[in-house]
């Protein structure tokens, strides 16, 4: 009986050694794949550093603030309604709401915010999260983009003063 247990211990030890070799080989394959992925990413052409959308250019020299929203985002509804409340001649630029669903235009109805419903343009701008505010210069060149987490963030990005915020 002792010989049986000794044989079983030797076989389990050999099995453990084989599993370690298999694990080492698998780890080596993962490292090679990771290196190839990094090489492929480095070889891919980089996205242009500055995006330009002629549609958001303006003739009066003022910038355009584009709030990019998603139809299923509750924060987007809140930020769009706040933008509609503060939009006007004191904003310092033009206000645009960009969405892919038509009912998003209702969020800014009756305000000075221009709703743009264009899924293709939304894909071209390619924001990572919504709501995002994108500022375009007068010639339609993107200056910056920021994720807007609160009404205070939106006010700061479009430079609305506290007194203007209270009157909105």
C-alpha positions, 0 to 999 in steps of 0.5 A: 500500500505504501508503494501505491501512495509513493507512486501517486505522490511522484505522479502528482509531482510530475503533473505539477511540473508539467502544469508549470511548464504549460503555464510558462508557455501560455504566459510567454504567448500572452507576452508575445501577443501583447508586444505585437498589439503594441507594435500594431497600435504604434504603426496605425496612423494617429487620429488628427490632433485637431478636428475641424467641423465647418458647420460649427464655424461662425461669421461673427467671430464668436466660438461655438459650444457644442453639447454632445448628448445621448438620448438615454442619458439622464445627465444629458437631459439635465445639462441640455436644459441648463444650457438652454437656460443660460444660452443667450447674448451673454453666453459669449458664443453660440450654443448647439445641442448635438444628438442622434435622436430627434426627441432630444431637440425637445430638451432645448425647445424655445431657447437659443440653443440650436439642436442638431440631430445628425448621427453621422456628425455625432460619429465623426466627432466621436466623444468618449462619454456624454454629456461632453462639451466641445468648443469650436473656434470661429473657423470651426476648429476644435479647441477643446472638449470636456466631459460635463458632470454638473451644471457648475462645470457647464457654467465654468466651461462656457464662462457663465458668471454666478449672477447670470446663473441665478437669473437663468 
